[in-house]
Amino acid sequence: EQMRGRGWLAVLASAAGVAVIAAGAGRSSPGVNAPTVLGDALVVASLVCATAWVLMAKQLMLRYPPVTVTANVLAIGTVMITVWVLVVDGPPPTSITAGAWVSLAVLGIVCTVVTTVLWNWGLSRIPASRAGIFVNLEPLIGCALGIIVLHDPLTAFTALGGLMIVGSALAVTLEG
């Protein structure tokens, strides 16, 4: 894919926004755990994996519809995680309530299947470079949840990095 200067600027600004958030984590709040190399490496690894997924999915959707790609990826992932859980933790408990099973089914169907189909449908219609910027919303949403749910402080680093990420997403969206 060919990107214009504005697209490259958005990609760089979005990645820099993630770096600003990671660099500022825990700096201005006494008593808050400071960032660790392992934690930062896991964020970077997550973004690399997400970017690899975007590129691979884009190639798959040149040959197959988004629903087919989603179904195969989720089936393979389900088999892999099932084997992992059985090996590491053994069979799941059988005393799970009906309400818990319904909750798990809703999480699996709505939060995983539907969102993945929608993501793949969108990815099949836009360049991977534009979609990749939206992957950087992941650490921003993690920060927002930390602030809302865990009452982490909103720091200047988080706000600046978040504005860079959201601004980049808006720039590529408005570019058309």
Buried (B, 14 or more C-beta within 10 A) or exposed (E): EEBEEEBEBBBEBBBBBBBBBBEBBBEEBEEEEEBEEEBBEEBBEBBEEBBEBBBEBBEBBEEBBBEEBBBEBBEEEEEEEEEEEEEEEEEEEEEEEEEEEEEEEEEEEEEBBEEBBEBBBEBBEBBBBBBBBBBBBBBBEEBBEBBEEEEBEBBEBBBBBBBBBBEBBEBBEEEE
